[in-house]
Amino acid sequence: MEDAIKDEVILNDDELICVLTGDKKKANAKEHMLQSIILQMNEEYGFEMSDMKRDYVFSYQDEEDKKKRVTVDLAIFRAGAAKEPENLERICIVCDPKVKSTDSRKGVDGALNHALKAASCDFGLWTNGDELHFSQRVEDVIGNEKIVDIADFPGIDESIEDMERMGDRSQPRKPANDSLIRTFKRCHDYIYGNEGRKKDAFWELLNLIFCKIYDEKRRYLCAERNETYHRQFWVGVTERNTPEGQAAVAERIRDIFKQLKTDTIFSEVFAGNEEISLSDYGVAYVASEIAKYSFLDATVDVKGTAYETIVSNTLKQEAGQFFTPRNVIKCMVEILNPTVNSRVLDPACGSGGFIVMVLDHVRRQITKNMYPELEGALLEAKANTDAVNDKVREYAEKMIFGFDFDPDLKKAAKMNMVMAGDGHSNIYNINSLEYPNGTLPDVPKVTASVAMSVKDQGDLEACDNAYSLENAMGKFDCIFTNPPFGSKVEVAASIAENYELKSFTAPEVLFIEQCYNFLKPGGKMGIVLPDGILGNPNTESVRKWILEHFKLLASVDLPVETFLPQVGVQASLLFLQKKTALERLVDPNSEMYDVFMAIAEKVGKDRRGNVIYEKDDDGADILFVEKKEWASYNRHGELIARHRVERIKHVDDDLPKISKAYKQFLEGK
């Protein structure tokens, strides 16, 4: 269900449509946060849109019997009840980022707790985008009331007693929209600003994230052993409020960390000497923030975006590197369309963006094959079932490989793959341009791992017989990569002299040749290259070499906005297929075949990195009516499909259209 609305509403660039009311609103930081909270209350907590009201005003009598008015940003009422103060079940206060939680008038106590008392409402939420606070109004046996801080409030058909009673057996929620991104950022900022961990806040956060993932993965082990699974990574609703509670949480989490460092999967990520160095309160705070979500049930796209948001602000910027945008990665993976039978490599994998996207792509194929009768949200929910996860792990263990020169990025990529749900990853710290030589410790591991993959897959005859089984050369079906390039990056002459293109010391040129070496005959690669290689007169010999060794499948020109605001480069996506020995006998000048070519004029953002949307001929944003579907658990633990109809803008991005056009090109349409 999708219809474009062009005449009903004209939006300026600084406006949005409220998902709750359908009205135009100023698109400032507070409004974006309010929209996020509305969606979160609907998708994660289960409250119906029809039971919500924004900018709700109600009156009350103060202690001096004077009539006062209170305005709350979002009010949630008892299901189906009239929107009167006596039916209020949740109050949400959303503030501008500049407002502190301690502000006497607009902060937690001055705004949220005051509103809870005025309305006799039991639960509320306060946020300024950077901080998130939950409060509960409680009364003692003689009617005296007080407000207490809690880690979370109950969802629909749930009580605070349910949350306290369930504890280690409670069902964490599947994160909606951008809530996991905000949670990761909030936790990172807390560690950075309050725990004295400015240099390693990223790693401290990841240690706790992986305790959470490890604890979730225990449910599979318990199922195999016919044991009852109880969560160890959980925080009671008021547990972080006392030193005793904080200490209990910290002890639980530190015990998990000790366990995971000895686990077969996680020992590949950790050296073994790492410690959780946060204070007990710091552990309890971060744990309470992330304990409420199920990471294994979250989509790879949600987890990947949240993870890379944190990584991009630490490792990458420190190293002067930049991410390949997710829409570029997705386009490249969709064009080459790897399957469960594809051995895939990224020889400059960074934090693992390409290989995680490949894993998700293949996961979707596996899920559809196993559940052909399902579609939409329920099919997506099946992507994290035990049966699918088993097949995904088996594929990743044998068929996905990533190499990087930076040991920190190797660790970050391994963590990204574990978060994506594979349970194992063949990610190695080597210099891909030196391989099969080199002194980095993972070089022999690559050889052994690829040899085992070939043996398990039984595809030795399809590999390039110009290379020995003793190394990884000639063994891969697909390569995706964005090699390092730029005027400041040069390859040592001692390495370059081993290549046919040895007159070039630019790594992007030598990576083209090395990717050729890694591919099977008929193997395909998608590579991000600076336009200079494809157009400069002094690189004509490189283009000639490419046409002699590869069949050109497709070329996609990217606009300069693609990598901005991190770096301004004019680049293209080149898709190549390694020629067989027989094909190489044909003179490239006499070859005749069709090549797909496209120009991406828009990639969803402007030069400053701001999102841009599709516009009509008059320059107004186009609104589309869409049915938004998602799956969530009801109070009985059953997964059900839910939906709402909303009017949204579409990001102005040509890349999804290009990957679709390439598919049609292959089908001859």
C-alpha positions in Angstrom: 0.0 0.0 0.0 1.8 3.1 -1.2 0.3 6.2 -2.7 2.1 9.6 -3.3 0.4 12.7 -1.9 1.4 15.8 -3.7 -1.3 18.3 -3.3 -2.7 17.9 0.2 0.3 19.1 2.2 3.4 21.1 1.1 6.3 20.7 3.3 9.2 23.0 3.7 12.7 21.6 4.3 12.4 22.4 8.0 9.1 20.6 8.4 7.8 17.1 9.0 4.5 15.3 9.4 3.7 14.1 12.8 3.2 10.3 12.8 0.5 10.6 15.4 -1.6 13.5 14.2 -0.7 13.9 10.5 -0.1 17.6 11.1 2.9 19.7 9.9 5.5 20.4 12.6 8.8 22.2 12.8 11.5 19.7 12.3 13.8 20.7 15.2 15.7 18.4 17.6 12.9 18.2 20.1 10.3 17.3 17.5 12.4 14.6 16.0 12.9 13.1 19.5 9.1 13.3 20.1 8.4 11.4 16.9 10.9 8.8 18.0 9.2 8.4 21.4 5.8 8.1 19.8 7.0 5.3 17.5 8.8 3.6 20.4 5.7 3.7 22.6 3.7 2.1 19.7 6.2 -0.5 18.4 8.1 -1.4 21.5 5.7 -0.9 24.4 2.5 -1.8 22.4 0.4 1.3 23.1 -2.1 2.0 20.3 -1.8 5.3 18.5 -5.5 5.9 19.1 -4.8 6.0 22.9 -2.1 8.7 22.6 -2.4 12.5 22.5 0.4 14.9 22.0 0.6 18.4 23.6 -2.0 17.4 26.2 -3.1 20.0 28.6 -5.0 19.3 31.9 -6.0 21.2 35.0 -5.5 20.3 38.7 -5.9 21.9 42.1 -2.7 22.7 44.0 -2.2 22.5 47.8 -3.7 26.0 48.1 -6.8 24.9 46.1 -5.8 27.1 43.2 -6.5 25.8 39.7 -3.3 25.2 37.7 -2.6 23.8 34.2 0.0 21.3 33.1 1.1 20.5 29.5 2.7 17.2 28.6 4.3 16.4 25.3 2.8 12.9 25.0 0.0 11.5 27.0 -1.0 7.8 26.9 -4.4 6.8 28.1 -6.0 3.5 29.2 -7.0 1.5 26.1 -10.2 2.8 24.6 -10.9 5.3 27.4 -11.7 8.9 27.1 -8.7 11.2 27.0 -9.3 12.6 30.5 -6.7 13.0 33.3 -8.2 10.2 35.4 -7.4 7.8 32.5 -3.8 8.7 32.1 -1.5 5.7 32.2 1.8 7.2 30.9 3.2 10.7 30.6 6.2 11.6 28.4 8.1 14.8 28.6 10.4 15.6 25.7 12.8 18.6 26.0 15.2 20.4 23.8 18.8 19.0 24.1 19.9 22.1 25.9 17.6 21.4 28.8 19.3 19.5 31.6 17.5 16.8 33.6 18.2 18.8 36.8 16.6 22.0 35.4 14.3 23.3 38.2 11.3 23.9 35.9 11.8 21.7 32.8 13.9 18.9 34.3 12.8 15.5 35.6 11.6 16.8 38.9 10.2 20.1 37.8 8.3 18.8 34.7 7.8 15.0 34.8 7.4 14.3 38.5 5.3 17.4 38.9 3.0 16.2 36.1 2.8 12.7 37.6 1.6 14.1 41.0 -0.8 16.5 39.3 -2.4 13.8 37.3 -2.1 11.0 39.8 -0.5 9.1 37.0 1.8 6.2 38.0 4.5 6.2 35.3 6.4 8.7 33.2 9.4 9.3 30.9 11.6 12.3 30.5 14.2 12.8 27.8 16.2 15.5 26.1 17.6 13.1 23.5 20.9 12.7 25.4 19.4 11.5 28.7 16.4 9.2 29.3 14.7 9.0 32.7 11.8 6.9 33.9 9.8 7.7 37.1 7.1 5.9 39.1 4.6 7.5 41.5 4.0 5.3 44.5 1.7 5.7 47.5 2.2 4.2 51.0 -0.6 2.6 53.0 -1.7 5.9 54.4 -1.7 7.8 51.1 1.6 9.6 51.2 3.1 9.7 47.7 6.6 9.9 46.5 8.4 9.6 43.1 11.1 7.0 42.6 13.5 6.5 39.7 13.1 3.3 37.8 15.1 1.8 34.9 12.0 1.4 32.6 8.3 1.5 32.8 5.8 -1.3 31.9 4.4 -1.8 28.4 0.8 -2.4 27.5 -1.0 -5.1 29.6 2.1 -5.2 31.9 2.5 -4.1 35.5 5.6 -3.0 37.5 5.0 -6.1 39.6 5.3 -8.2 36.4 8.6 -6.6 35.6 10.0 -7.1 39.1 8.7 -10.6 39.5 9.9 -11.8 36.1 13.4 -10.4 36.6 15.7 -13.0 34.9 12.8 -14.5 33.0 11.4 -11.2 31.5 11.1 -10.9 27.7 13.3 -8.1 26.4 11.8 -6.0 23.6 12.7 -5.8 19.9 14.1 -2.3 19.3 12.1 0.0 17.0 13.2 2.7 14.7 16.2 4.6 16.0 15.9 3.7 19.7 18.9 1.3 19.7 21.1 4.0 18.1 20.0 6.5 20.7 20.6 3.9 23.5 24.2 3.2 22.3 25.0 6.8 22.0 23.5 7.6 25.4 25.6 4.9 27.0 28.8 5.9 25.2 28.3 9.5 26.1 27.7 8.6 29.8 30.9 6.5 30.0 32.9 9.2 28.2 31.6 12.0 30.3 31.1 10.4 33.8 33.5 7.4 34.1 36.8 9.0 33.2 37.2 6.7 30.2 37.6 9.2 27.4 40.2 7.1 25.6 38.4 3.8 25.8 34.7 4.5 26.2 34.0 2.7 23.0 35.6 -0.5 24.2 34.1 -0.3 27.6 30.6 -0.1 26.0 31.4 -3.0 23.7 32.4 -5.2 26.6 29.0 -4.7 28.1 27.2 -5.1 24.8 28.9 -8.4 24.3 28.1 -9.6 27.8 24.5 -9.0 26.7 24.9 -10.9 23.4 26.7 -13.7 25.1 23.9 -14.1 27.6 21.3 -14.1 24.9 23.2 -16.8 23.0 23.1 -19.0 26.1 19.5 -19.6 25.4 20.5 -21.8 22.4 22.9 -23.8 24.6 20.2 -24.3 27.2 17.8 -25.4 24.6 20.3 -28.0 23.3 20.8 -29.3 26.9 17.1 -29.3 27.7 17.9 -26.8 30.5 15.7 -23.9 31.6 17.1 -20.6 30.4 17.3 -17.7 32.8 18.8 -14.4 31.9 21.9 -13.3 33.7 22.1 -9.9 32.0 19.1 -8.2 33.6 18.5 -5.2 35.9 15.6 -4.9 38.3 13.5 -1.8 37.8 14.9 -0.1 41.0 18.1 -2.1 41.4 20.4 0.7 40.2 19.0 3.1 42.8 21.0 1.7 45.7 24.7 0.9 46.2 23.7 -2.7 47.1 21.7 -3.1 43.9 24.4 -1.5 41.8 27.0 -4.0 43.3 24.7 -6.9 42.6 24.2 -5.9 39.0 28.0 -5.3 38.5 28.8 -8.7 40.0 26.4 -10.4 37.6 27.8 -8.6 34.6 31.4 -9.1 35.5 30.7 -12.9 36.0 29.3 -13.0 32.5 32.4 -11.2 31.1 34.6 -13.8 32.7 32.5 -16.6 31.2 32.5 -15.1 27.7 36.3 -14.6 27.5 36.7 -18.4 27.8 33.9 -19.2 25.3 35.1 -20.6 22.0 33.4 -17.9 19.9 34.2 -14.9 22.0 37.8 -15.9 22.8 38.5 -15.0 19.1 37.5 -11.4 19.9 39.1 -11.0 23.3 42.7 -11.5 24.3 41.7 -12.6 27.8 43.2 -9.9 29.9 40.4 -7.4 29.4 38.4 -6.1 32.4 35.2 -4.2 32.9 36.7 -1.0 34.5 33.5 1.0 35.1 32.2 1.8 38.5 29.4 -0.3 39.9 26.9 2.5 39.2 28.3 2.8 35.6 27.9 -0.9 35.0 24.3 -0.8 36.4 23.4 2.3 34.4 24.6 1.0 31.0 23.3 -2.5 31.8 19.8 -1.2 32.6 19.8 0.8 29.3 20.7 -2.2 27.1 19.1 -5.0 29.1 15.6 -4.0 28.0 16.3 -4.9 24.3 16.7 -8.2 22.6 19.8 -7.9 20.3 19.3 -11.2 18.6 15.7 -10.3 17.7 16.8 -6.9 16.3 17.3 -6.7 12.5 20.9 -6.7 11.3 20.2 -3.3 9.8 19.2 -1.8 13.1 22.1 -3.4 15.0 24.6 -2.5 12.3 23.5 1.1 12.1 23.7 1.5 15.9 27.1 -0.2 16.1 28.6 1.8 13.2 27.3 5.0 14.6 29.5 4.5 17.6 32.5 3.1 15.7 32.4 6.0 13.2 32.9 8.4 16.0 35.9 6.6 17.5 38.1 4.2 15.6 37.5 5.5 12.1 38.0 9.2 12.9 41.1 8.5 15.0 42.7 6.6 12.1 41.7 9.2 9.6 39.5 6.6 7.8 35.8 6.7 6.7 32.9 4.3 6.3 31.5 3.1 3.1 27.9 4.3 3.5 25.4 1.6 4.1 23.3 2.4 1.0 26.4 2.0 -1.1 27.2 -1.4 0.5 23.6 -2.6 0.1 23.6 -1.6 -3.6 26.8 -3.4 -4.3 25.7 -6.6 -2.5 22.3 -6.6 -4.2 24.0 -6.2 -7.6 26.3 -9.2 -7.2 23.7 -11.1 -5.2 25.9 -13.6 -3.2 24.2 -16.9 -2.2 24.7 -19.6 0.4 27.2 -21.1 -2.0 29.3 -18.0 -2.4 32.7 -17.7 -0.7 33.0 -14.0 0.0 36.0 -11.8 0.9 36.6 -8.2 1.8 40.4 -7.7 1.7 40.1 -4.3 3.4 37.2 -5.0 5.7 37.5 -2.2 8.2 34.8 -2.6 10.8 33.0 -5.2 8.6 30.3 -3.3 6.8 30.4 -5.4 3.6 30.6 -8.8 5.2 27.8 -8.0 7.7 25.6 -6.9 4.7 26.5 -10.1 2.9 25.5 -12.1 6.0 22.2 -10.3 6.2 21.6 -10.8 2.4 22.1 -14.5 2.6 20.1 -14.7 5.9 17.1 -13.3 4.1 17.5 -15.9 1.3 17.7 -18.7 3.9 14.7 -17.4 5.7 12.6 -17.2 2.6 13.6 -20.7 1.5 12.6 -22.1 4.9 9.4 -20.2 5.3 8.0 -19.7 1.7 4.5 -19.2 3.0 5.3 -16.1 5.1 5.9 -12.6 4.1 6.3 -9.1 5.6 6.9 -8.7 9.3 6.3 -12.3 10.3 8.8 -13.5 7.7 11.4 -10.9 9.0 10.8 -12.2 12.5 11.6 -15.7 11.4 15.1 -14.5 10.4 16.2 -14.9 14.0 14.8 -18.3 14.7 17.1 -21.1 15.9 16.8 -23.0 12.7 17.8 -20.0 10.5 20.6 -19.0 12.9 22.1 -22.5 12.7 22.3 -22.2 8.9 23.6 -18.7 9.0 26.3 -19.6 11.4 27.3 -22.6 9.3 27.5 -20.3 6.2 29.5 -17.6 8.0 32.0 -20.1 9.5 32.9 -21.6 6.2 32.2 -18.9 3.6 32.7 -15.3 4.8 36.2 -13.8 5.2 37.6 -10.4 6.0 41.2 -9.1 6.2 42.5 -5.8 7.6 45.9 -4.3 8.3 44.6 -2.6 11.5 44.3 -4.9 14.6 41.7 -2.6 16.2 39.5 -2.8 13.1 39.9 -6.6 13.0 38.5 -6.6 16.6 35.7 -4.2 15.7 34.8 -6.3 12.6 34.7 -9.5 14.6 32.4 -7.8 17.1 30.2 -6.6 14.3 29.9 -10.1 12.9 29.1 -11.6 16.3 26.4 -8.9 16.8 25.0 -9.8 13.3 24.4 -13.3 14.7 26.9 -15.5 12.9 28.7 -16.8 16.1 32.0 -17.1 14.3 34.0 -15.1 11.8 37.0 -15.6 9.6 38.5 -12.1 10.1 42.2 -11.8 10.1 44.8 -9.1 10.7 47.0 -9.3 7.6 48.3 -6.9 4.9 46.2 -8.1 2.0 48.7 -6.6 -0.5 51.6 -8.6 1.0 49.7 -11.9 1.1 50.6 -14.8 0.9 53.8 -13.2 2.4 53.9 -10.9 5.4 54.9 -11.0 9.0 51.6 -10.3 10.7 50.5 -13.2 13.0 47.3 -14.2 11.1 48.9 -15.0 7.8 49.1 -18.8 8.4 45.6 -18.8 9.9 44.2 -17.4 6.6 45.7 -20.3 4.6 44.4 -23.0 7.0 40.9 -21.4 7.2 40.4 -21.0 3.4 41.8 -24.6 2.8 39.2 -25.9 5.3 36.4 -24.0 3.5 37.4 -25.4 0.1 37.5 -28.9 1.6 34.1 -28.5 3.3 32.5 -27.0 0.1 34.2 -29.5 -2.2 34.8 -26.8 -4.9 38.6 -27.3 -5.5 38.0 -28.0 -9.2 36.3 -24.6 -9.6 39.3 -22.7 -8.0 42.1 -21.2 -10.0 44.6 -24.0 -10.6 47.3 -21.4 -11.1 47.5 -21.2 -7.3 48.4 -23.7 -4.7 45.9 -25.1 -2.2 48.4 -23.9 0.3 47.1 -20.3 0.2 43.9 -18.4 -0.3 44.6 -17.2 -3.9 42.0 -18.2 -6.5 39.4 -19.4 -4.0 36.7 -16.7 -3.7 33.4 -16.4 -5.6 32.7 -12.8 -4.6 34.8 -9.9 -3.4 33.4 -6.6 -2.0 35.8 -3.9 -1.0 36.5 -0.2 -0.6 40.3 -0.2 -0.6 42.2 2.7 1.0 43.0 5.4 -1.5 44.2 9.0 -1.6 47.3 11.0 -2.5 48.8 10.4 1.0 48.6 6.6 0.9 51.4 4.7 -0.9 52.4 1.1 -1.0 56.0 0.2 -0.2 58.1 -0.5 -3.3 59.1 -3.9 -1.8 55.5 -4.9 -1.9 54.6 -3.2 -5.2 57.4 -5.0 -7.1 55.4 -8.3 -6.8 52.6 -7.0 -9.0 52.2 -6.7 -12.8 51.0 -3.1 -12.1 54.2 -2.4 -10.1 54.7 1.0 -11.7 51.8 2.2 -9.5 52.2 2.6 -5.8 48.6 3.7 -5.2 47.0 1.0 -3.1 43.7 1.1 -5.0 45.5 0.0 -8.2 47.3 -2.9 -6.6 44.1 -3.9 -4.8 42.5 -4.4 -8.2 45.2 -6.9 -9.2 45.3 -8.6 -5.8 41.5 -9.1 -5.9 41.9 -10.7 -9.3 44.4 -13.1 -7.6 42.0 -13.9 -4.8 39.1 -14.7 -7.2 38.1 -18.0 -8.8 37.8 -18.0 -12.6 34.4 -16.5 -13.2 34.4 -15.0 -9.7 32.9 -11.5 -9.3 33.9 -8.4 -7.5 32.4 -5.0 -6.6 35.0 -2.3 -5.8 34.9 1.4 -4.9 37.4 3.3 -7.0 38.4 6.9 -7.4 37.3 8.3 -10.8 40.9 9.0 -11.7 41.6 5.4 -12.4 38.7 5.3 -14.8 39.5 8.5 -16.6 43.0 9.9 -16.2 45.3 9.5 -19.2 48.2 8.3 -16.9 46.1 5.3 -15.8 45.3 4.1 -19.2 47.5 1.0 -18.7 45.5 0.1 -15.6 42.2 0.2 -17.6 43.9 -1.9 -20.3 45.0 -4.4 -17.7 41.4 -4.6 -16.2 39.9 -5.3 -19.6 42.5 -8.0 -20.3 41.8 -9.8 -17.1 38.1 -9.0 -16.3 34.8 -8.9 -18.0 33.2 -5.5 -17.2 29.7 -6.2 -15.7 28.6 -2.7 -14.5 29.8 0.7 -13.7 28.0 3.2 -11.4 29.1 6.8 -11.1 28.7 8.3 -7.6 28.1 12.0 -6.8 30.7 13.8 -4.6 28.2 13.9 -1.8 28.6 10.1 -1.3 31.4 10.2 1.2 30.8 13.8 2.5 31.0 15.3 5.1 33.9 12.9 6.1 35.9 13.3 2.8 35.3 14.7 -0.6 36.2 12.1 -3.3 34.7 11.5 -6.7 34.3 7.8 -7.0 32.6 5.0 -8.9 31.5 1.5 -8.3 33.0 -1.0 -10.6 31.7 -4.6 -11.0 34.0 -7.1 -12.6 34.1 -10.8 -13.4 37.4 -12.6 -13.6 38.0 -14.2 -17.0 38.6 -17.8 -17.4 41.9 -19.0 -19.1 39.9 -19.5 -22.3 38.3 -16.1 -22.2 41.7 -14.4 -21.7 42.7 -15.7 -25.2 40.2 -13.3 -26.8 41.5 -9.9 -27.8 39.7 -7.3 -25.5 39.5 -5.0 -28.5 37.3 -7.5 -30.4 35.0 -8.5 -27.5 31.3 -7.7 -27.8 29.0 -7.8 -24.7 26.5 -5.6 -22.9 27.6 -3.6 -19.9 25.3 -2.0 -17.4 26.1 1.7 -16.7 24.3 4.1 -14.4 24.8 7.5 -12.9 23.7 8.1 -9.3 22.8 11.7 -9.0 21.4 11.5 -5.5 22.5 9.3 -2.6 20.1 10.5 0.1 22.1 13.3 1.6 23.6 16.7 0.8 27.2 17.8 1.1 26.8 18.4 4.8 25.4 15.0 5.4 21.8 16.1 5.9 19.2 13.7 4.6 17.4 14.8 1.5 13.9 13.6 0.3 12.1 13.2 -3.0 10.5 16.4 -4.2 7.9 17.2 -6.8 8.3 19.5 -9.7 7.6 22.5 -7.5 10.3 21.6 -5.0 7.9 20.3 -2.3 8.6 17.1 -0.5 6.4 14.2 -1.7 4.5 12.3 1.0 3.7 8.6 0.6 0.9 6.7 2.3 2.4 3.5 3.5 1.4 0.5 5.7 4.2 0.1 8.3 4.4 -3.5 9.6 6.3 -4.9 12.5 6.2 -7.9 14.8 6.1 -7.8 18.5 5.4 -10.0 21.5 2.1 -9.9 23.3 1.7 -10.5 27.1 1.6 -14.2 26.5 5.0 -14.2 24.7 3.4 -14.8 21.3 4.9 -13.0 18.3 2.1 -11.1 16.4 2.1 -8.9 13.4 1.0 -5.3 14.0 0.7 -2.3 11.6 -0.2 1.3 11.2 -0.7 3.6 8.2 1.5 6.6 8.0 2.5 9.4 5.7 6.2 9.5 5.2 8.8 11.1 3.0 11.1 8.9 0.9 14.9 9.5 1.0 16.0 10.8 -2.4 18.5 8.0 -3.2 19.1 6.6 -6.6 21.1 3.5 -5.5 18.1 1.2 -4.7 16.7 2.1 -8.1 20.0 1.3 -9.7 20.3 -2.2 -8.1 16.7 -2.9 -9.2 17.5 -1.7 -12.7 20.5 -4.0 -12.8 18.4 -7.0 -11.9 16.0 -6.1 -14.8 19.0 -5.7 -17.1 20.1 -9.3 -16.2 16.5 -10.5 -16.9 16.6 -8.8 -20.3 13.8 -6.4 -19.5 
